[in-house]
């Protein structure tokens, strides 16, 4: 029951942390099977051991920008994952705050030896409306290839990815809320067609027809999108109680307009809306997170 109570995404992170811990233990030459008595009898040794592992992890981690190096303090999440694993084995590790302080001390020593520039990551630029306009122009021209395939709005994948990029300017959601992550099971884990409802002239329509979609008026009507479970709200009880309201305007970067066009282009009705991914492939299945990331990078 304790294992089943862990969110699948969290379990995946925990398994990864354990694999990395065992790999480091083999290189460093110590027993990866930690014990509570070691934490009590040799606290300094265990803290240094765990903080050193985090420094090693920082050198192996792939940074979000795919360039430079990962920020060492962000690797502290790996320790929290390893601690969860060990607690399932009834093994108590040093408290996170002490390990964090030890890691900071090691980072200071690293800076004094190798220089502060070695730890500075190259920043990821935010996605701006200007960038998304370039994405739309690229798709409309249709003269380029992305991931080896012609990139044109006539292509289903190109159209869906472009729709997501425009919509996410207003949604501000994580990519994982629209894709299938490791550990995801069903349509409760990503946006599906049932997440979308239409507010047409004051009427809420859960399964709009093509005629209703096309009758939307600028400044009057809205598209409503119900949030799914996410990293910051696993059960959908914090942010999922109210829909995201997307007012409709006849504008190139209007999220409601692109979602309307998606609904008209690939209509889905009835019970199938609950099982069809909103930003899915031609069969209505969600793209894997890695595949989708390759398209938008």
N, C-alpha and C positions, 0 to 999 in steps of 0.2 A: 504494500500500500504506500509506503514511503517513496518508493521508486516511481510508482504510477502517479503520485501527486506532483512530480516534477514536470514542468512544461517541456514538451519535446525539444524545443529550441534550446532550452537551458540544458537538457540532458546531452544534446549534441556538443555543446560548449564544454560541458564537464568531461565528456569522453575525450575530447581533443586535448584538454589540459592534462589529463592523466597520461595520454600517449606522449606528450611533450615532456612531462615530468620524468617518465620512465626512460626516455631517450637521453635526457640530461644526466640522470643518475648513472646510466651505463657509461657515458663519457667521463663523468667525474669520479666514478668508481665507488659509489656508496649504495646502500640498500634503499630502493624506492619505497619499500613498505614501512612507512613511518609508524611511530608508536607514541602513545600519550605520555609514557614515562620519559621519553627523550625530551619532550617539550618541558616537562617539570624539572628534570635533572640537568639538562644542557641547553637552556634557553638561548644563550648567545650563539652557540654553534648552530642550532636549528634555524634561528633567524637569519644568520649569514647564509646558510645553505639555501633557504627559500628565496631570499633576496637575490642571491647570485643566479639562481635559476631564472628569475624574472629579467635580469640583465641579459642573460643568454637568449631568452625568448625575444627580447626587444631587437636583437640583431637578426633573428630569423623571421620576425613578423613582416608581413607585406603591408606597407603603409597604405592609407586610403588613397593617397595621390599616386601610388605605384612608383614613386620616385623617392630618393633619399632614404631616410630611416624612420621607423615608427617612433612615436613619442614614448619614452620609457615608462612614464607614470601611467599611460593608458594600458600598459601590460598588467597592471595590478589586478585587473579583472580576472586574469588567468589564475591568480592566487585564490581569489574568492571561489572560482570554479573547483580548484583542487581541494579547497577546504570543505566544500560541499561533498565531494567524493569521499574524503576521509571521514567526515561525520557520519555518512551512511555505514561506514565500517566501525563506528563508535571510537574513532581516533580523534583526539583533540589536538589541533595545531595551534601555534601562536596566534594571538589575536591580530586581525588585519592591520590595526593601527601601528603596532610595533614593527611588523614586517614592512609597512609602508615607510616608516621612519628609517629603517635600516636600508631600504632601497634608495631613499633620497641621499643617505650618506655615501653609498657606493657610487651613485651618479655624480656626486660632488668630487669624489676621488677620480672618477673617470674623466671629468672635465679638466681637472688639474693636470692630468697626464696627457690627454689627447686634444684638449682645446674645446671650447664651447661650440664652435661651428659644426663639430661632428654630430651634434645632437639636434640641430635645427632642421626640421622637415620642410620640404617645399609645400607651401599652402595650396589647398584645393580651392579654386575660384568658385564662388556661388553661381548657380544657374540663374541668369537674369532674363528678363523679357527679350532683350536684344539677342541673346544667345538662342533662345527658342525660335525667334523669327528667322534666324539663319538656318535652324533645323527645318523649319517649314519650307523655306526657299529651296533648300537642298532636296527635300522630298518632292517638291513640285517640279523641279527641273528634271529629275529622274536620270541624270547623266553620270551618277557615281555608284560605286558598289560599297556595301557595308557588310562585313563578315562574309565576303565572297558572293553576295547576291545583289542584283540590281536594286537600287534604292529609289522607289517611286511610290507615290500614293496609290497607284493602281495595285500595288502588292499589299496583301493583307497585313503582313508583319510590319511593314513600313508604316501603314496607316494606323495600326494599333499603337505602335511605339510613339509615333508623332502625337497621337491623341493623348497618350499618357503624359508626355512631356508638357503639352499645353495645359492639360487639366491639373497637373501637379504644381503649376505656378500658383494656383488657387487653393489646392488641397493641402499642400505642404506635408504630405504623408511620406513615410519611408517606402523605399522600393519594395521591401519585403511584404508590405501589405497588399501588393498587387501581383506578387509572384509566388511560386512554390519554393519555400525554403526547406532545407533538411529538417525532418521532423514534422512538417506540415502533413495533415491527413486528408482534409476535405475542404469543401467550399466555405466552411466557417473561418478558414485561415487566410482567405484573400477576398478582395472585392469580387462580387458576382453580380449578375444582372438584377437579382432581387434586391441588391443594395440600392438600386436606382428607382426613384419614383418621380413623377412629373407633377408639378404644381401649375395647373393650367387655368388661368383666370379664377384662382381661388379654390379650384377643385383638386384634390389629391388623387392621382391615378397611379395605381401600383403596376399595371400592365398596359402601358399606352399602345395604341395602334399607330401605324405609320402616319395616318391623317392627323392624329392628335399631336404627334411630334412636330409635324410640318406646320401646324397651325400656331406654333409658339410666336408670341409677339415681343418685340424689343422693349425691355424695361418693365414688362408686365409679368411675364412668366418666369418660373424657376425650375431648375433640376435639383433634386434632393438626393444626397448620397449618404447612406448609413455607414458609419465607421465599423471596421472589423476589429478583431482582437489584434493588438500590436505589442511591440516590445515594452512600451510604457503603459499599456493597459491590456494585460493578457486576457482578462475576462470580458472586456468591453463594458465594464460597469461604471467607469469614470467618464470617458468621452463618448461612449456609444449610446448614451441615453438621448442625445439630440443629433439630428442629421446635419451634415455640412450643406449649407445653402449656397447654391451657385446661380445667381441671377443671370438670365439670358439677355445677351446683347449681340447684335450683328457685328461682331468684331473679330479680327483674325486670331486674337489670343483669348477668346472667351471659352472657358471650360465647358459651360452648358451647351454651347453650340457644337463643339467637337463631340461631346458625349451623345448629343442628339443625332449627329451624322453617323456615329457608330451604331446606334440603335436602328437607324433607318437602313444602313448598309447591310448589317447582319442582324435581322430581326430574330428575337427569341421570345416566346410567349408561354404562359401557363407555368406549370410545375418546373419546366426546364430552366426557368430563370434562376431557380435556387441552386442549380448545379453547373451553370455555365459561367465561366470566368468573365468578368467585365473586360479585362485587358488580356484576353486569351488568344490562342491560336485558332486556326480555321475549324477545328473540332470542338472549340469551346473549352479547351483545357488550359490551365495557367502555364505560362512559360516558367521554366526553372529560373531561379534567381541568377545563376551564373550566365545562362543564355541571354536573359534580358539585360544583364549588366554589360555584356559584350556589345549589344546593339546601341546602348545609350552612352557608352564611354567615348 
